[in-house]
């Protein structure tokens, strides 16, 4: 019985070692304080995310493609946005990822 517990602990330690880079990526990139989603920015400005996205579209800053907002080439190199990958579980129970655009601290110059 003690041997079984030791095997389980060893397996768990190996899994933690294997997952460490993913945890680090999550903590340093996905949870970065330097980016904000459009919902939070819009709320600060007293409008909906849909209205803000459409306003930015109307100003020629961004366009929608494949379910994601992308910057026009004129703005791509300015560091205004970043792309974040978010994991989710699909209807078959498989882990998938989706991409979303987030804004950096520079975003306020366009609103």
Secondary structure as UniProt FT lines:
FT   HELIX           2..25
FT   HELIX           26..30
FT   TURN            33..34
FT   STRAND          35..36
FT   HELIX           38..44
FT   TURN            45..46
FT   HELIX           49..58
FT   TURN            59..60
FT   STRAND          62..65
FT   TURN            66..67
FT   STRAND          68..71
FT   HELIX           73..76
FT   TURN            77..79
FT   STRAND          81..89
FT   TURN            91..92
FT   STRAND          95..104
FT   HELIX           105..110
//
